[in-house]
């Protein structure tokens, strides 16, 4: 761990500040939208726009990096993010916000691609797993810290928007001033979606459904809190609890993943998250139960992302794992674009109202559990001793980070085989 910190501290510090800025603007828009009188569906379009931009950025950023290099791409995109955050309160209109979210989503995707390729360059075979874990923890911690910073200003004013912009502006200073060399950049051509679906139907369907769940959490949780009349402090605590659960349960579920049939674990975890959503829908009027629901949903669903990637790897040859990562991320991105739109529609006063937020997640998670049960009847499971290693991942990761995780899984499996042969 010390080796990872010594070689990548600038990257991790910069990413931490970026994630604080990203988490802050997401919650801030949800609260400010209620103050401005935007409808739930208008806010769902605003939130969905981020994931549309993110999906486009993950495709275009690699070519940008090849043409002008990591440092220039990182600095330019972070500057755009900072500028858009300042403009939000200046142009408080759903269309302006949606366009701004497309830009911010695109830029964050490019920043993540740059940072994750840097992270891969800073790690080696011995510490790559620790580097991935540390990167994920920094991302989650940044979003949690952002919720506490919501209390430093009035969402109806400019102060909090300026704070988010400043954090992003200074985030790239540690990296640009670091003496660490910039890495050579290369990504693998994605596997066709048809081939990926034939290889792992559960992995593809699961990633699409989870995209909708993650987008609802990240994009619509603050909108839900504002709709039901929570205070700013309560909304901050509610949003943060999703990510606290994600960090605390990621590693226990990962440990189980390497020791049991992954389809059974996917079924149980998805069902557990679904019941958490039902709890929020039924008892969300009591703030304590609302926090319990958020903890369970976040703690169950975020590890599912890594679990579905690990499960898909079990049916792939080593040479195909990196190629599959791009397809899985794309499928997840399609679900993420649709998630807020469906959630916003169901949260409309003429449909289900605010409980529609939990209804969407419950339906998607129970559907995933049912599909996992169906797939268990279609082909035999991979023996536990032949499965690959689980690598913790954040749902906001790009194909670069997933490829790094694939490399880690391959290396861990080869090390285990070498140890078995030596014994």
C-alpha positions in Angstrom: 0.0 0.0 0.0 2.9 2.4 0.8 4.3 1.8 -2.6 1.0 2.6 -4.3 0.7 5.8 -2.2 4.2 6.9 -2.9 3.8 6.5 -6.7 0.2 7.7 -7.1 -0.5 10.1 -4.2 -0.9 13.1 -6.6 -3.4 11.2 -8.7 -5.4 10.0 -5.7 -5.4 13.4 -4.1 -6.6 15.0 -7.4 -9.2 12.4 -7.9 -10.5 12.8 -4.3 -11.1 16.5 -4.9 -12.7 15.8 -8.3 -15.1 13.3 -6.7 -16.0 15.7 -4.0 -16.9 18.3 -6.7 -18.8 15.7 -8.7 -20.8 14.4 -5.6 -21.5 18.0 -4.5 -22.9 19.2 -7.8 -25.1 16.1 -8.2 -26.8 16.6 -4.8 -26.8 20.4 -5.2 -28.7 20.2 -8.5 -31.3 17.9 -7.0 -32.0 20.4 -4.1 -31.7 23.5 -6.2 -34.1 22.1 -8.9 -36.8 21.8 -6.2 -36.1 25.4 -5.2 -36.4 26.6 -8.8 -39.7 24.7 -9.2 -38.5 22.2 -11.8 -40.7 19.1 -12.3 -39.5 15.7 -11.4 -39.4 14.7 -15.0 -37.4 17.8 -15.9 -34.9 16.9 -13.2 -34.7 13.3 -14.5 -33.7 14.6 -18.0 -31.1 16.8 -16.3 -29.7 13.8 -14.4 -29.9 11.4 -17.4 -27.9 13.9 -19.5 -24.8 13.3 -17.3 -24.8 9.6 -18.2 -25.3 10.3 -21.9 -22.2 12.6 -21.8 -20.3 10.0 -19.8 -21.1 7.3 -22.4 -19.9 9.4 -25.2 -16.8 10.5 -23.4 -15.7 6.9 -22.6 -15.7 6.3 -26.4 -14.0 9.5 -27.5 -11.5 10.2 -24.7 -8.9 7.5 -25.7 -8.5 9.1 -29.1 -8.1 12.6 -27.5 -5.4 11.2 -25.2 -3.5 9.6 -28.1 -3.5 12.9 -30.0 -2.5 15.4 -27.4 -1.5 13.4 -24.3 -2.7 12.8 -20.7 -1.8 16.1 -19.1 -3.5 18.3 -21.7 -6.6 16.3 -21.8 -6.8 16.1 -18.0 -6.3 19.9 -17.6 -8.7 20.9 -20.4 -11.5 18.7 -19.3 -11.2 19.6 -15.6 -11.3 23.3 -16.7 -14.6 22.7 -18.6 -16.1 21.0 -15.5 -15.2 23.9 -13.3 -16.7 26.4 -15.8 -20.0 24.6 -16.1 -20.4 24.3 -12.3 -20.2 28.1 -12.1 -22.8 28.5 -14.8 -25.4 26.3 -13.2 -26.9 29.0 -10.9 -26.4 31.7 -13.6 -28.6 29.8 -16.1 -31.2 28.1 -13.9 -33.2 26.4 -16.6 -33.7 22.7 -17.3 -32.4 22.9 -20.8 -29.3 24.8 -19.8 -28.7 22.3 -17.0 -29.2 19.3 -19.2 -26.7 20.7 -21.7 -24.3 21.4 -18.9 -24.7 17.9 -17.5 -23.8 16.4 -21.0 -20.6 18.4 -21.0 -19.8 17.5 -17.4 -20.5 13.8 -18.0 -18.3 13.8 -21.1 -15.5 15.6 -19.3 -15.6 13.4 -16.2 -15.5 10.3 -18.3 -12.3 11.7 -20.0 -10.8 12.6 -16.7 -11.4 9.1 -15.3 -9.9 7.5 -18.4 -6.8 9.6 -18.0 -6.6 9.0 -14.2 -7.1 5.2 -14.5 -4.4 4.8 -17.2 -2.1 6.7 -14.8 -3.1 4.4 -12.0 -2.3 1.3 -14.1 1.1 2.8 -14.9 1.8 3.5 -11.2 1.0 -0.1 -10.1 2.6 -3.5 -10.8 1.7 -7.1 -10.6 2.2 -7.2 -6.8 0.2 -4.1 -5.8 -2.4 -3.8 -8.6 -5.2 -5.2 -6.5 -4.4 -2.7 -3.7 -4.2 0.1 -6.1 -7.7 -0.7 -7.4 -9.1 -0.9 -3.9 -7.5 2.4 -2.9 -8.8 4.1 -6.0 -12.4 2.8 -5.4 -12.2 3.9 -1.7 -11.0 7.4 -2.7 -13.9 7.7 -5.2 -16.6 6.6 -2.6 -15.0 8.7 0.1 -15.1 11.8 -2.1 -18.8 11.5 -2.7 -19.4 11.0 1.0 -17.4 14.0 2.0 -19.2 16.0 -0.7 -22.5 15.4 1.2 -21.1 17.0 4.4 -19.9 20.0 2.3 -23.5 20.6 1.3 -24.0 22.1 4.7 -21.4 24.9 4.1 -23.6 27.1 1.9 -27.1 27.9 0.9 -28.3 25.8 -2.1 -30.5 28.7 -3.1 -27.4 30.9 -3.6 -24.0 30.7 -5.4 -21.6 29.8 -2.6 -21.9 26.0 -2.9 -21.6 26.0 -6.6 -18.5 28.2 -6.4 -17.0 25.7 -3.8 -17.6 22.8 -6.1 -16.0 24.7 -9.0 -12.9 25.6 -6.9 -12.4 22.0 -5.8 -12.4 20.9 -9.4 -10.1 23.8 -10.4 -7.4 22.9 -7.9 -7.8 19.1 -8.3 -5.5 18.8 -11.2 -2.7 20.9 -9.6 -1.2 18.0 -7.7 -1.1 15.9 -10.8 0.2 18.5 -13.2 3.0 19.4 -10.6 3.9 15.7 -10.0 7.1 14.4 -11.4 5.5 11.1 -12.2 5.9 10.2 -15.9 2.9 10.0 -18.1 2.1 6.5 -19.3 1.8 5.2 -22.9 -1.8 4.8 -23.7 -3.5 1.9 -25.3 -7.0 0.4 -25.1 -8.3 -2.9 -26.4 -11.0 -3.0 -29.2 -14.3 -4.0 -27.5 -15.8 -7.4 -28.1 -19.0 -7.3 -30.2 -22.2 -7.1 -28.1 -23.6 -10.1 -29.8 -20.6 -12.3 -28.9 -20.6 -10.9 -25.4 -24.3 -11.7 -25.0 -23.8 -15.2 -26.2 -20.9 -15.6 -23.8 -22.6 -14.3 -20.7 -26.3 -13.4 -20.9 -26.6 -12.9 -17.2 -23.5 -10.5 -17.2 -25.0 -8.4 -20.0 -28.6 -8.3 -18.7 -27.3 -7.6 -15.2 -25.0 -4.8 -16.3 -27.9 -3.1 -18.1 -30.2 -3.4 -15.1 -27.6 -2.2 -12.7 -26.9 0.8 -14.9 -30.5 1.9 -14.2 -30.1 1.3 -10.5 -26.8 3.2 -10.2 -28.1 6.1 -12.2 -31.2 6.3 -9.9 -28.9 6.4 -6.8 -26.4 8.9 -8.1 -28.8 11.1 -10.1 -32.2 11.0 -8.4 -31.6 10.4 -4.6 -31.3 14.1 -3.9 -34.3 14.8 -6.0 -36.3 12.2 -4.0 -35.1 13.8 -0.7 -36.2 17.3 -1.9 -39.6 16.0 -3.1 -40.4 14.4 0.3 -39.4 17.5 2.2 -36.1 16.4 3.8 -33.8 19.2 5.1 -30.5 19.8 3.3 -28.7 18.0 6.2 -31.1 15.0 5.9 -30.7 14.8 2.2 -26.9 14.9 2.6 -27.0 12.0 5.1 -29.4 10.0 2.9 -27.2 10.3 -0.2 -24.0 9.6 1.7 -25.4 6.4 3.3 -25.7 4.7 -0.2 -21.9 5.1 -0.5 -21.0 4.2 3.1 -22.9 0.9 2.5 -21.0 0.4 -0.8 -17.6 0.7 0.9 -18.4 -1.4 3.9 -20.0 -4.4 2.2 -17.8 -4.5 -1.0 -15.1 -6.6 0.6 -17.2 -9.1 2.5 -19.3 -9.8 -0.6 -16.1 -10.0 -2.7 -14.7 -12.6 -0.2 -17.9 -14.7 -0.6 -17.7 -14.3 -4.4 -14.4 -16.2 -4.6 -15.9 -19.1 -2.4 -19.3 -19.9 -3.8 -21.4 -20.1 -6.9 -21.5 -16.6 -8.2 -25.0 -16.9 -9.7 -26.4 -17.8 -6.3 -24.6 -14.8 -4.8 -25.9 -12.5 -7.5 -29.4 -13.8 -6.9 -29.1 -13.3 -3.1 -27.5 -9.9 -3.3 -29.9 -8.5 -5.9 -32.9 -9.8 -3.8 -31.4 -8.2 -0.7 -31.1 -4.9 -2.5 -34.7 -5.2 -3.8 -36.0 -5.8 -0.2 -34.0 -2.7 0.9 -35.9 -0.7 -1.8 -39.2 -2.1 -0.6 -38.3 -1.0 2.9 -37.6 2.5 1.7 -40.9 2.5 -0.3 -43.0 1.3 2.7 -41.3 3.1 5.6 -39.5 6.0 4.0 -41.5 8.4 5.9 -39.4 7.6 9.0 -35.9 9.0 8.4 -34.1 6.2 10.3 -35.7 3.5 8.1 -34.8 5.7 5.1 -31.1 5.5 6.1 -31.3 1.7 6.6 -32.9 1.3 3.1 -30.1 3.5 1.6 -27.4 1.5 3.4 -28.8 -1.9 2.2 -29.4 -0.8 -1.4 -25.9 0.8 -1.7 -24.2 -2.1 0.1 -25.9 -4.7 -2.1 -25.9 -3.0 -5.5 -22.4 -1.5 -5.8 -20.6 -4.9 -5.2 -23.0 -6.4 -7.8 -21.1 -4.3 -10.5 -17.8 -6.0 -9.6 -19.6 -9.4 -9.1 -21.1 -9.3 -12.6 -17.7 -8.5 -14.2 -16.1 -11.4 -12.3 -18.9 -13.7 -13.3 -18.6 -12.8 -16.9 -14.8 -13.4 -16.8 -15.5 -17.0 -15.6 -16.7 -17.7 -19.2 -14.0 -15.9 -21.0 -10.5 -16.8 -22.1 -7.8 -14.6 -20.7 -7.2 -13.0 -24.1 -10.9 -11.9 -24.4 -11.3 -10.4 -20.9 -10.0 -6.9 -21.7 -12.0 -6.8 -25.0 -15.2 -7.7 -23.0 -14.8 -4.8 -20.6 -15.6 -2.1 -23.1 -18.8 -3.9 -24.1 -19.9 -4.4 -20.5 -19.3 -0.7 -19.7 -21.3 0.3 -22.8 -24.3 -1.9 -21.8 -24.1 -0.4 -18.3 -24.1 3.1 -19.7 -27.2 2.5 -21.8 -29.0 1.4 -18.6 -27.7 4.5 -16.8 -29.1 6.9 -19.5 -32.5 5.3 -19.2 -32.6 4.9 -15.4 -33.3 8.5 -14.4 -35.8 9.0 -17.2 -37.9 6.1 -16.0 -37.4 7.0 -12.4 -38.5 10.6 -13.0 -41.6 9.5 -14.9 -42.7 7.1 -12.1 -42.0 9.8 -9.5 -44.5 12.1 -11.2 -47.5 13.2 -9.1 -49.8 11.6 -11.6 -48.1 8.2 -11.4 -46.5 6.9 -8.1 -45.1 10.1 -6.7 -41.9 10.2 -4.7 -42.0 6.4 -3.8 -41.5 5.7 -7.5 -37.8 6.3 -6.7 -37.6 3.1 -4.7 -40.1 1.3 -6.9 -37.7 1.5 -9.9 -34.8 0.1 -8.0 -36.9 -2.7 -6.4 -38.3 -3.7 -9.8 -34.8 -3.8 -11.5 -33.2 -5.7 -8.6 -35.9 -8.3 -8.4 -35.8 -8.7 -12.1 -32.1 -9.4 -11.9 -32.6 -11.9 -9.2 -35.3 -13.7 -11.2 -33.1 -13.7 -14.3 -30.2 -15.1 -12.3 -32.5 -17.9 -11.1 -33.5 -18.6 -14.7 -29.9 -18.8 -15.9 -29.1 -21.3 -13.2 -31.5 -23.7 -15.1 -29.8 -23.1 -18.5 -26.2 -24.3 -17.9 -24.0 -25.7 -15.2 -22.0 -23.4 -13.0 -18.3 -23.0 -13.2 -16.6 -24.9 -10.3 -15.6 -22.5 -7.5 -11.9 -23.6 -7.8 -11.9 -22.6 -11.5 -13.4 -19.1 -11.1 -11.3 -16.0 -11.4 -10.5 -13.5 -8.7 -13.0 -10.8 -7.6 -11.7 -7.2 -8.1 -13.5 -4.3 -6.4 -14.7 -1.7 -8.8 -16.7 1.5 -8.7 -19.7 1.9 -11.0 -18.2 5.2 -12.3 -15.1 3.4 -13.6 -14.3 3.5 -17.3 -13.2 0.6 -19.5 -9.6 1.5 -18.6 -10.1 0.6 -15.0 -12.1 -2.5 -15.9 -9.2 -3.6 -18.1 -6.9 -3.1 -15.1 -9.2 -5.2 -13.0 -9.1 -7.9 -15.7 -5.3 -7.9 -15.7 -5.3 -8.2 -11.9 -7.8 -11.1 -12.1 -5.6 -12.9 -14.7 -2.4 -12.4 -12.7 -4.0 -13.6 -9.5 -5.3 -16.7 -11.2 -1.9 -17.4 -12.8 -0.2 -16.9 -9.4 -2.7 -19.4 -7.8 -2.0 -21.9 -10.5 1.8 -21.5 -10.1 1.4 -22.0 -6.3 -0.7 -25.2 -6.8 1.9 -26.6 -9.3 4.8 -25.8 -6.9 3.0 -27.6 -4.1 
